[in-house]
Amino acid sequence: MHLPVPRPPRQPAPLHASTYARLTAGLASVVAVARRRALRDGDRQIDTAHLLHSLLEEDAGVRAAFEDAGQTARVLGYLVQRSIGYGLRWQGSVEDSGAVPLLRDVESAGWSPSASAALDGALERAARRGEARATGLDLFAAIMADRDCRAVEVLRRAGVDTGLLDVRIAKLSQQVSPP
């Protein structure tokens, strides 16, 4: 009797070097952590919830946009539950809130259309400021622009006032210049 050889799960591929070159070191780390998280969770694509989770863990500028540490902890609590209950309905589905992905290398690398559009939005946001590299705050603002993505759903379920969060992101964006 022959037993089937198990196939390794399809996994999100790393970004192309040209895209990594357009990210600050901190944001490149966030992307790498999100990729590992997606792989560990058995997800085929990096989605906006993976990105939000990594941003909250890795980027102090993003954490500063929240009212207090308690609010950040509530959001992280929802994100941690993703693999043990909350978010199980997302397994096997593609996150697509209708955002149009513009970075084809991201789309083909195993990113959800919403996450791809968020990364593209972060790069555009940095370019509008005249910066060559996008920051974590750029990515966070781009994620927040898609009100139907998984990350914003998590924020709402955790009781975050997303309108107030937008105001805080805008204020931080004016104060902070990227490294």
Backbone as a printed PyTorch tensor [residue, N CA C, xyz], in Angstrom:
tensor([[[  0.8490,  -1.1660,   0.0000],
         [  0.0000,   0.0000,   0.0000],
         [  0.9010,   1.2370,   0.0000]],

        [[  0.5350,   2.1830,  -0.8240],
         [  1.2800,   3.4400,  -0.9070],
         [  0.5240,   4.5350,  -0.1810]],

        [[  1.2150,   5.1730,   0.6980],
         [  0.6160,   6.3110,   1.3950],
         [  0.9180,   7.5780,   0.6040]],

        [[ -0.0440,   8.4890,   0.5490],
         [  0.2240,   9.7430,  -0.1700],
         [  1.3040,  10.5420,   0.5410]],

        [[  2.1270,  11.1530,  -0.2540],
         [  3.1760,  12.0070,   0.2950],
         [  2.5560,  13.3610,   0.6030]],

        [[  2.6180,  13.7880,   1.8700],
         [  2.0090,  15.0820,   2.1900],
         [  2.7490,  16.2070,   1.4750]],

        [[  1.9820,  17.1180,   0.9430],
         [  2.5540,  18.2900,   0.2820],
         [  2.7120,  19.4000,   1.2950]],

        [[  3.8060,  20.1030,   1.2050],
         [  3.9450,  21.2430,   2.1140],
         [  2.8930,  22.2910,   1.7660]],

        [[  2.3720,  22.9900,   2.7770],
         [  1.3600,  24.0030,   2.4830],
         [  1.9410,  25.1210,   1.6280]],

        [[  1.1060,  25.6230,   0.7100],
         [  1.5230,  26.7850,  -0.0610],
         [  1.6730,  27.9370,   0.9030]],

        [[  2.6970,  28.7100,   0.7430],
         [  2.9670,  29.7630,   1.7020],
         [  3.2140,  31.0880,   1.0040]],

        [[  2.9470,  32.1620,   1.7310],
         [  3.2350,  33.4760,   1.1550],
         [  4.7240,  33.6110,   0.8790]],

        [[  5.0540,  34.0130,  -0.3150],
         [  6.4570,  34.2120,  -0.6850],
         [  6.9150,  35.5820,  -0.1920]],

        [[  8.2140,  35.7480,  -0.0220],
         [  8.7060,  37.0770,   0.3560],
         [  8.4990,  38.0640,  -0.7930]],

        [[  8.5080,  39.3260,  -0.4520],
         [  8.3760,  40.3710,  -1.4660],
         [  9.6070,  40.3940,  -2.3680]],

        [[  9.4460,  40.9680,  -3.5380],
         [ 10.6010,  41.2000,  -4.4100],
         [ 11.5290,  42.2170,  -3.7480]],

        [[ 12.7990,  42.1020,  -4.0280],
         [ 13.8120,  42.9980,  -3.4420],
         [ 13.5020,  44.4530,  -3.7590]],

        [[ 12.9470,  44.7150,  -4.9420],
         [ 12.6460,  46.1070,  -5.3120],
         [ 11.5620,  46.7010,  -4.4150]],

        [[ 10.6400,  45.8770,  -3.9520],
         [  9.6090,  46.3710,  -3.0350],
         [ 10.1990,  46.5600,  -1.6450]],

        [[ 10.9970,  45.5950,  -1.1690],
         [ 11.6450,  45.7470,   0.1370],
         [ 12.4980,  47.0120,   0.1880]],

        [[ 13.1110,  47.3620,  -0.9250],
         [ 13.9690,  48.5530,  -0.9690],
         [ 13.1690,  49.8280,  -0.7460]],

        [[ 11.8500,  49.7560,  -0.9050],
         [ 10.9990,  50.9350,  -0.7340],
         [ 10.3570,  50.9900,   0.6510]],

        [[ 10.8160,  50.1140,   1.5720],
         [ 10.3010,  50.0740,   2.9440],
         [ 11.4110,  50.4520,   3.9070]],

        [[ 11.0550,  51.1490,   4.9920],
         [ 12.0460,  51.3770,   6.0430],
         [ 12.4080,  50.0130,   6.6400]],

        [[ 13.4970,  49.9560,   7.3670],
         [ 13.9110,  48.7010,   8.0000],
         [ 12.8170,  48.2020,   8.9460]],

        [[ 12.1940,  49.1290,   9.6640],
         [ 11.1190,  48.7450,  10.5820],
         [  9.9320,  48.1430,   9.8610]],

        [[  9.5370,  48.7260,   8.7360],
         [  8.3990,  48.1920,   7.9960],
         [  8.7660,  46.8680,   7.3260]],

        [[  9.9900,  46.7240,   6.8600],
         [ 10.4230,  45.4440,   6.2950],
         [ 10.3280,  44.3450,   7.3520]],

        [[ 10.6670,  44.6770,   8.5950],
         [ 10.5490,  43.7230,   9.6950],
         [  9.0820,  43.3610,   9.9380]],

        [[  8.2070,  44.3510,   9.9050],
         [  6.7680,  44.1110,  10.0830],
         [  6.2690,  43.1400,   9.0180]],

        [[  6.6670,  43.3530,   7.7800],
         [  6.2320,  42.4960,   6.6720],
         [  6.7520,  41.0720,   6.8720]],

        [[  7.9970,  40.9430,   7.2930],
         [  8.5700,  39.6160,   7.5220],
         [  7.8310,  38.8880,   8.6520]],

        [[  7.5130,  39.6060,   9.7120],
         [  6.7760,  39.0020,  10.8290],
         [  5.3710,  38.6040,  10.3790]],

        [[  4.7140,  39.4360,   9.5840],
         [  3.3730,  39.1040,   9.0770],
         [  3.4240,  37.8510,   8.2050]],

        [[  4.4660,  37.7460,   7.3920],
         [  4.6210,  36.5700,   6.5350],
         [  4.7890,  35.3120,   7.3930]],

        [[  5.6400,  35.3730,   8.4090],
         [  5.8330,  34.2210,   9.2970],
         [  4.5410,  33.8720,  10.0380]],

        [[  3.8010,  34.9070,  10.4500],
         [  2.5440,  34.6690,  11.1620],
         [  1.5430,  33.9600,  10.2440]],

        [[  1.4380,  34.4020,   9.0100],
         [  0.5250,  33.7610,   8.0600],
         [  0.9180,  32.2990,   7.8450]],

        [[  2.1960,  32.0510,   7.7000],
         [  2.6800,  30.6900,   7.5100],
         [  2.3660,  29.8330,   8.7310]],

        [[  2.6640,  30.3570,   9.9130],
         [  2.4140,  29.6190,  11.1470],
         [  0.9270,  29.2980,  11.3190]],

        [[  0.0670,  30.2480,  10.9240],
         [ -1.3750,  30.0520,  11.0570],
         [ -1.9490,  29.1600,   9.9630]],

        [[ -1.1140,  28.7860,   8.9890],
         [ -1.5980,  27.9530,   7.8910],
         [ -2.3630,  28.7280,   6.8400]],

        [[ -2.1990,  30.0350,   6.8300],
         [ -2.8920,  30.8710,   5.8460],
         [ -2.0630,  30.9500,   4.5740]],

        [[ -2.7280,  30.9480,   3.4430],
         [ -2.0300,  31.0200,   2.1650],
         [ -1.6690,  32.4400,   1.7740]],

        [[ -2.3300,  33.3910,   2.4050],
         [ -2.0850,  34.7840,   2.0600],
         [ -1.8960,  35.6180,   3.3100]],

        [[ -1.0690,  36.6330,   3.1770],
         [ -0.9490,  37.6510,   4.2100],
         [ -2.1580,  38.5560,   4.0410]],

        [[ -2.8770,  38.8010,   5.1210],
         [ -4.0150,  39.7110,   5.0290],
         [ -3.7890,  40.9060,   5.9500]],

        [[ -4.7470,  41.8190,   5.9730],
         [ -4.5610,  43.0440,   6.7510],
         [ -4.5320,  42.7720,   8.2520]],

        [[ -5.1840,  41.7070,   8.7080],
         [ -5.1250,  41.3750,  10.1380],
         [ -3.7130,  40.9100,  10.5160]],

        [[ -3.0430,  40.1490,   9.6460],
         [ -1.6450,  39.7740,   9.9010],
         [ -0.7860,  41.0350,   9.9950]],

        [[ -1.0130,  41.9600,   9.0690],
         [ -0.2300,  43.1970,   9.0640],
         [ -0.4920,  44.0230,  10.3170]],

        [[ -1.7600,  44.1570,  10.7050],
         [ -2.0990,  44.9120,  11.9190],
         [ -1.4260,  44.2960,  13.1390]],

        [[ -1.4920,  42.9800,  13.2630],
         [ -0.8940,  42.2860,  14.4000],
         [  0.6070,  42.5910,  14.4600]],

        [[  1.2720,  42.4960,  13.3380],
         [  2.7170,  42.7510,  13.2920],
         [  3.0340,  44.2160,  13.5600]],

        [[  2.2250,  45.1170,  13.0240],
         [  2.4390,  46.5450,  13.2810],
         [  2.3440,  46.8540,  14.7680]],

        [[  1.3390,  46.2900,  15.4360],
         [  1.1670,  46.5550,  16.8620],
         [  2.3180,  45.9880,  17.6870]],

        [[  2.8490,  44.8580,  17.2750],
         [  3.9580,  44.2620,  18.0190],
         [  5.2870,  44.9420,  17.7330]],

        [[  5.4850,  45.4190,  16.5060],
         [  6.8120,  45.8600,  16.0680],
         [  7.0030,  47.3750,  15.9870]],

        [[  5.9230,  48.1520,  15.9070],
         [  6.0620,  49.5760,  15.5790],
         [  5.4880,  50.4700,  16.6810]],

        [[  6.3680,  51.1190,  17.4160],
         [  5.9480,  52.0130,  18.5050],
         [  5.1340,  53.1900,  17.9740]],

        [[  5.4210,  53.6560,  16.7670],
         [  4.6630,  54.7570,  16.1720],
         [  3.2090,  54.3930,  15.9450]],

        [[  2.9710,  53.1690,  15.5450],
         [  1.5930,  52.6990,  15.3460],
         [  0.9050,  52.5540,  16.6960]],

        [[  1.5830,  51.9870,  17.6780],
         [  0.9830,  51.8560,  19.0180],
         [  0.6310,  53.2190,  19.6030]],

        [[  1.4040,  54.2350,  19.2680],
         [  1.1420,  55.5860,  19.7830],
         [ -0.1630,  56.1610,  19.2470]],

        [[ -0.6790,  55.6180,  18.1710],
         [ -1.9310,  56.1180,  17.6110],
         [ -3.1450,  55.6980,  18.4380]],

        [[ -2.9680,  54.7270,  19.3030],
         [ -4.0810,  54.2550,  20.1200],
         [ -4.1910,  55.0850,  21.3940]],

        [[ -5.3970,  55.1030,  21.9610],
         [ -5.6600,  55.9270,  23.1460],
         [ -4.7570,  55.5730,  24.3110]],

        [[ -4.5890,  54.2710,  24.5490],
         [ -3.7750,  53.8300,  25.6850],
         [ -3.3650,  52.3810,  25.4850]],

        [[ -2.5350,  51.9070,  26.3920],
         [ -2.0410,  50.5330,  26.2960],
         [ -3.1670,  49.5140,  26.4390]],

        [[ -4.2090,  49.8620,  27.1960],
         [ -5.3380,  48.9560,  27.3610],
         [ -6.0620,  48.7080,  26.0440]],

        [[ -6.2140,  49.7600,  25.2590],
         [ -6.8740,  49.6120,  23.9670],
         [ -6.0220,  48.7420,  23.0350]],

        [[ -4.7360,  48.9670,  23.0340],
         [ -3.8320,  48.1640,  22.2240],
         [ -3.9030,  46.7030,  22.6530]],

        [[ -3.9410,  46.4520,  23.9500],
         [ -4.0200,  45.0860,  24.4700],
         [ -5.3170,  44.4010,  24.0350]],

        [[ -6.4360,  45.1430,  24.0290],
         [ -7.7050,  44.5570,  23.5770],
         [ -7.6130,  44.1430,  22.1150]],

        [[ -7.0370,  44.9990,  21.2820],
         [ -6.8990,  44.6780,  19.8640],
         [ -5.9980,  43.4490,  19.6940]],

        [[ -4.8780,  43.4320,  20.4060],
         [ -3.9890,  42.2710,  20.3200],
         [ -4.6970,  41.0030,  20.7980]],

        [[ -5.5480,  41.1380,  21.7950],
         [ -6.3200,  39.9910,  22.2670],
         [ -7.1990,  39.4060,  21.1780]],

        [[ -7.8740,  40.2540,  20.4250],
         [ -8.6860,  39.7830,  19.3050],
         [ -7.8100,  39.1270,  18.2470]],

        [[ -6.6660,  39.7280,  17.9660],
         [ -5.7930,  39.1840,  16.9350],
         [ -5.2120,  37.8300,  17.3380]],

        [[ -4.8890,  37.6590,  18.6100],
         [ -4.3730,  36.3830,  19.0890],
         [ -5.4430,  35.3050,  18.9700]],

        [[ -6.6890,  35.6650,  19.1890],
         [ -7.7880,  34.7070,  19.1030],
         [ -8.0390,  34.2180,  17.6800]],

        [[ -7.4370,  34.8810,  16.7210],
         [ -7.6500,  34.5340,  15.3210],
         [ -7.4820,  33.0390,  15.0610]],

        [[ -6.4380,  32.4410,  15.6170],
         [ -6.1470,  31.0470,  15.3220],
         [ -6.8870,  30.0760,  16.2410]],

        [[ -7.5570,  30.5810,  17.2690],
         [ -8.2500,  29.6820,  18.1960],
         [ -9.7500,  29.9540,  18.2620]],

        [[-10.2760,  30.6620,  17.3300],
         [-11.7190,  30.8950,  17.3520],
         [-12.1090,  32.0800,  16.5010]],

        [[-11.7910,  33.2740,  16.9830],
         [-12.1320,  34.4630,  16.2300],
         [-11.3260,  34.4680,  14.9380]],

        [[-11.9840,  34.6170,  13.8440],
         [-11.2770,  34.6340,  12.5700],
         [-11.2390,  33.2870,  11.8760]],

        [[-11.7290,  32.2350,  12.5270],
         [-11.7220,  30.9300,  11.8590],
         [-12.5740,  30.9520,  10.5910]],

        [[-13.5840,  31.7960,  10.5680],
         [-14.4090,  31.8820,   9.3590],
         [-13.6190,  32.4470,   8.1900]],

        [[-12.4630,  33.0490,   8.4730],
         [-11.6270,  33.5910,   7.4030],
         [-10.7740,  32.5210,   6.7570]],

        [[-10.5500,  31.3980,   7.4670],
         [ -9.6670,  30.3750,   6.9260],
         [-10.2200,  29.8630,   5.6060]],

        [[ -9.3220,  29.7260,   4.6490],
         [ -9.7090,  29.2170,   3.3440],
         [-10.3630,  30.2420,   2.4480]],

        [[-10.4920,  31.4700,   2.9310],
         [-11.0990,  32.5080,   2.1050],
         [-10.0760,  33.6070,   1.8390]],

        [[-10.3100,  34.3220,   0.7680],
         [ -9.4300,  35.4210,   0.3910],
         [-10.0380,  36.7160,   0.8910]],

        [[ -9.2380,  37.5090,   1.5780],
         [ -9.6950,  38.8200,   2.0250],
         [ -9.7300,  39.7320,   0.8090]],

        [[-10.9090,  40.1830,   0.4670],
         [-11.0280,  41.1280,  -0.6420],
         [-12.2060,  42.0420,  -0.3570]],

        [[-11.8830,  43.2350,   0.0750],
         [-12.9320,  44.2020,   0.3980],
         [-13.3050,  45.0420,  -0.8140]],

        [[-12.7750,  44.6770,  -1.9670],
         [-13.0390,  45.4560,  -3.1720],
         [-11.8870,  46.3680,  -3.5290]],

        [[-10.8710,  46.4170,  -2.6800],
         [ -9.6950,  47.2260,  -2.9840],
         [ -8.9820,  46.6170,  -4.1830]],

        [[ -8.4780,  47.4520,  -5.0470],
         [ -7.8090,  46.9720,  -6.2460],
         [ -6.3060,  46.9370,  -6.0060]],

        [[ -5.7000,  45.7470,  -6.0520],
         [ -4.2490,  45.6830,  -5.8480],
         [ -3.5080,  46.2610,  -7.0400]],

        [[ -2.5360,  47.0890,  -6.7560],
         [ -1.7600,  47.7140,  -7.8190],
         [ -0.3540,  47.1430,  -7.9100]],

        [[  0.1290,  46.5530,  -6.8430],
         [  1.4670,  45.9630,  -6.8680],
         [  1.3470,  44.5010,  -7.2770]],

        [[  1.5870,  44.2080,  -8.5080],
         [  1.4170,  42.8420,  -8.9950],
         [  2.3780,  41.8680,  -8.3220]],

        [[  3.5840,  42.3050,  -7.9450],
         [  4.4910,  41.3710,  -7.2880],
         [  3.9690,  41.0010,  -5.9130]],

        [[  3.2520,  41.8890,  -5.2560],
         [  2.6680,  41.5760,  -3.9550],
         [  1.5070,  40.6150,  -4.1370]],

        [[  0.6550,  40.8910,  -5.1160],
         [ -0.5010,  40.0450,  -5.3510],
         [ -0.0560,  38.6190,  -5.6570]],

        [[  0.9460,  38.4600,  -6.4740],
         [  1.3790,  37.1270,  -6.8460],
         [  2.1830,  36.4580,  -5.7400]],

        [[  2.6120,  37.2190,  -4.7700],
         [  3.4350,  36.6650,  -3.6940],
         [  2.6070,  36.1220,  -2.5420]],

        [[  1.3030,  36.0170,  -2.7110],
         [  0.4890,  35.4600,  -1.6520],
         [ -0.0460,  36.4890,  -0.6790]],

        [[ -0.3840,  37.6340,  -1.1800],
         [ -1.0050,  38.6690,  -0.3650],
         [ -2.4610,  38.7750,  -0.7710]],

        [[ -3.3360,  39.0140,   0.1940],
         [ -4.7370,  39.2490,  -0.1410],
         [ -4.8290,  40.5490,  -0.9360]],

        [[ -5.8700,  40.6930,  -1.7530],
         [ -6.0300,  41.9540,  -2.4840],
         [ -6.0640,  43.1740,  -1.5640]],

        [[ -6.6910,  43.0600,  -0.3940],
         [ -6.7560,  44.1890,   0.5340],
         [ -5.3860,  44.5190,   1.1220]],

        [[ -4.6160,  43.5000,   1.4760],
         [ -3.2740,  43.7340,   2.0140],
         [ -2.3580,  44.2940,   0.9350]],

        [[ -2.5050,  43.7930,  -0.2770],
         [ -1.7180,  44.2970,  -1.4020],
         [ -2.0150,  45.7750,  -1.6500]],

        [[ -3.3000,  46.1100,  -1.6330],
         [ -3.6910,  47.5090,  -1.8360],
         [ -3.1730,  48.3890,  -0.6960]],

        [[ -3.1600,  47.8610,   0.5220],
         [ -2.6510,  48.6390,   1.6660],
         [ -1.1600,  48.9110,   1.5100]],

        [[ -0.3950,  47.9110,   1.0960],
         [  1.0360,  48.1350,   0.9160],
         [  1.2760,  49.1360,  -0.2060]],

        [[  0.5160,  49.0080,  -1.2720],
         [  0.6370,  49.9680,  -2.3680],
         [  0.2860,  51.3750,  -1.8850]],

        [[ -0.7730,  51.4760,  -1.0770],
         [ -1.1660,  52.7720,  -0.5210],
         [ -0.0900,  53.3640,   0.3680]],

        [[  0.5980,  52.5210,   1.1320],
         [  1.6870,  52.9970,   1.9900],
         [  2.8210,  53.5640,   1.1490]],

        [[  3.1630,  52.8750,   0.0610],
         [  4.2290,  53.3540,  -0.8210],
         [  3.8380,  54.6750,  -1.4890]],

        [[  2.5740,  54.7830,  -1.9040],
         [  2.0860,  56.0310,  -2.5070],
         [  2.1010,  57.1710,  -1.4930]],

        [[  1.7130,  56.8660,  -0.2700],
         [  1.6850,  57.8810,   0.7920],
         [  3.0900,  58.4310,   1.0420]],

        [[  4.0720,  57.5470,   1.1000],
         [  5.4620,  57.9770,   1.2890],
         [  5.9300,  58.8120,   0.1000]],

        [[  5.5870,  58.3910,  -1.1020],
         [  5.9990,  59.1230,  -2.3060],
         [  5.4030,  60.5300,  -2.3250]],

        [[  4.1470,  60.6610,  -1.8860],
         [  3.5230,  61.9980,  -1.8390],
         [  4.2650,  62.9310,  -0.8940]],

        [[  4.8810,  62.3730,   0.1450],
         [  5.6750,  63.1720,   1.0780],
         [  7.0820,  63.4140,   0.5430]],

        [[  7.4140,  62.7950,  -0.5810],
         [  8.7470,  62.9300,  -1.1360],
         [  9.7430,  61.9700,  -0.5250]],

        [[  9.2630,  60.9570,   0.1670],
         [ 10.1280,  59.9700,   0.8130],
         [ 10.2810,  58.7480,  -0.0780]],

        [[ 11.4380,  58.1660,  -0.0590],
         [ 11.7200,  56.9780,  -0.8730],
         [ 11.2150,  55.6950,  -0.2100]],

        [[ 11.0000,  55.7490,   1.1110],
         [ 10.6210,  54.5370,   1.8510],
         [  9.3600,  54.7680,   2.6740]],

        [[  8.4860,  53.7630,   2.6660],
         [  7.2670,  53.8040,   3.4610],
         [  7.5660,  53.3410,   4.8870]],

        [[  6.8160,  53.8860,   5.8330],
         [  6.9630,  53.5480,   7.2510],
         [  5.7790,  52.7020,   7.7180]],

        [[  5.8720,  52.2180,   8.9380],
         [  4.7540,  51.4910,   9.5300],
         [  3.5090,  52.3490,   9.6320]],

        [[  3.6730,  53.6200,   9.9520],
         [  2.5270,  54.5170,  10.0420],
         [  1.8700,  54.7060,   8.6700]],

        [[  2.6750,  54.7130,   7.6080],
         [  2.1120,  54.7690,   6.2550],
         [  1.2360,  53.5480,   5.9880]],

        [[  1.7400,  52.3780,   6.3480],
         [  0.9660,  51.1550,   6.1250],
         [ -0.2960,  51.1530,   6.9810]],

        [[ -0.1810,  51.5810,   8.2180],
         [ -1.3430,  51.6160,   9.1020],
         [ -2.4220,  52.5540,   8.5450]],

        [[ -2.0160,  53.7340,   8.0860],
         [ -2.9770,  54.6710,   7.4990],
         [ -3.6400,  54.0700,   6.2660]],

        [[ -2.8830,  53.3580,   5.4550],
         [ -3.4420,  52.7410,   4.2540],
         [ -4.4100,  51.6160,   4.6070]],

        [[ -4.0980,  50.8550,   5.6370],
         [ -5.0230,  49.8160,   6.0980],
         [ -6.3180,  50.4620,   6.5690]],

        [[ -6.1950,  51.5360,   7.3420],
         [ -7.3790,  52.2200,   7.8780],
         [ -8.2540,  52.8150,   6.7780]],

        [[ -7.6770,  53.1010,   5.6310],
         [ -8.4520,  53.6760,   4.5270],
         [ -9.4470,  52.6800,   3.9370]],

        [[ -9.2200,  51.4030,   4.1580],
         [-10.1120,  50.3570,   3.6480],
         [-11.0250,  49.9110,   4.7930]],

        [[-12.1550,  50.5470,   4.9270],
         [-13.0510,  50.3010,   6.0600],
         [-13.6690,  48.9130,   6.0790]],

        [[-13.5480,  48.1780,   4.9880],
         [-14.1390,  46.8420,   4.9330],
         [-13.1120,  45.7230,   5.0700]],

        [[-11.8740,  46.0560,   5.3870],
         [-10.8460,  45.0150,   5.4980],
         [-10.9260,  44.3380,   6.8670]],

        [[-10.2700,  43.1960,   6.9810],
         [-10.2870,  42.4220,   8.2210],
         [ -9.6900,  43.1790,   9.3950]],

        [[ -8.6200,  43.9090,   9.1640],
         [ -7.9740,  44.6360,  10.2560],
         [ -8.9230,  45.6640,  10.8700]],

        [[ -9.6390,  46.3920,  10.0470],
         [-10.5720,  47.3920,  10.5690],
         [-11.7410,  46.7040,  11.2680]],

        [[-12.1390,  45.5470,  10.7760],
         [-13.1770,  44.7800,  11.4650],
         [-12.7070,  44.4030,  12.8720]],

        [[-11.4680,  43.9600,  12.9930],
         [-10.9110,  43.6140,  14.3010],
         [-10.9020,  44.8450,  15.2110]],

        [[-10.4710,  45.9770,  14.6770],
         [-10.4340,  47.2080,  15.4740],
         [-11.8290,  47.5670,  15.9960]],

        [[-12.8270,  47.4970,  15.1180],
         [-14.1950,  47.8190,  15.5410],
         [-14.6830,  46.8550,  16.6110]],

        [[-14.4180,  45.5660,  16.4200],
         [-14.8670,  44.5700,  17.4050],
         [-14.1770,  44.7550,  18.7510]],

        [[-12.9830,  45.3140,  18.7320],
         [-12.2500,  45.5710,  19.9830],
         [-12.6780,  46.8970,  20.6090]],

        [[-13.6390,  47.5800,  19.9990],
         [-14.1650,  48.8070,  20.5760],
         [-13.3790,  50.0610,  20.2420]],

        [[-12.5690,  50.0120,  19.1960],
         [-11.7730,  51.1720,  18.8050],
         [-12.6360,  52.1110,  17.9600]],

        [[-12.6210,  53.3750,  18.2990],
         [-13.2840,  54.4110,  17.5030],
         [-12.3710,  54.6890,  16.3030]],

        [[-12.7140,  54.1520,  15.1450],
         [-11.8320,  54.2620,  13.9800],
         [-11.7410,  55.6950,  13.4580]],

        [[-12.7650,  56.4840,  13.6580],
         [-12.6960,  57.8940,  13.2620],
         [-11.6680,  58.6450,  14.0950]],

        [[-11.6880,  58.4160,  15.4020],
         [-10.7020,  59.0340,  16.2920],
         [ -9.2990,  58.5170,  15.9760]],

        [[ -9.1980,  57.2520,  15.6520],
         [ -7.9030,  56.6780,  15.2920],
         [ -7.3450,  57.3490,  14.0350]],

        [[ -8.2000,  57.6240,  13.0610],
         [ -7.7680,  58.3420,  11.8560],
         [ -7.1870,  59.7120,  12.1990]],

        [[ -7.8450,  60.4190,  13.1220],
         [ -7.3740,  61.7420,  13.5370],
         [ -6.0040,  61.6240,  14.2030]],

        [[ -5.8490,  60.6190,  15.0590],
         [ -4.5700,  60.4280,  15.7480],
         [ -3.4640,  60.0520,  14.7720]],

        [[ -3.7710,  59.2450,  13.7680],
         [ -2.7810,  58.8720,  12.7450],
         [ -2.3430,  60.1140,  11.9760]],

        [[ -3.3050,  60.9440,  11.6030],
         [ -2.9700,  62.1700,  10.8630],
         [ -2.0720,  63.0850,  11.6910]],

        [[ -2.3830,  63.2020,  12.9660],
         [ -1.5740,  64.0500,  13.8470],
         [ -0.1590,  63.4910,  13.9870]],

        [[ -0.0510,  62.1850,  14.1850],
         [  1.2700,  61.5680,  14.2990],
         [  2.0600,  61.6920,  12.9970]],

        [[  1.3720,  61.5870,  11.8800],
         [  2.0290,  61.6910,  10.5850],
         [  2.6650,  63.0620,  10.3830]],

        [[  2.0380,  64.0840,  10.9270],
         [  2.5830,  65.4320,  10.8080],
         [  3.7940,  65.6340,  11.7320]],

        [[  3.8220,  64.9090,  12.8440],
         [  4.8890,  65.0760,  13.8420],
         [  6.1290,  64.2540,  13.5290]],

        [[  5.9480,  63.1240,  12.9080],
         [  7.0340,  62.1620,  12.7500],
         [  7.5560,  62.1740,  11.3260]],

        [[  8.8440,  62.2930,  11.1970],
         [  9.4470,  62.1060,   9.8690],
         [ 10.1030,  60.7480,   9.8520]],

        [[ 10.0260,  60.0310,   8.7350],
         [ 10.5480,  58.6590,   8.6990],
         [ 12.0660,  58.6350,   8.8300]],

        [[ 12.5710,  57.4910,   9.3730],
         [ 14.0220,  57.3470,   9.5350],
         [ 14.7300,  57.1980,   8.2000]]])
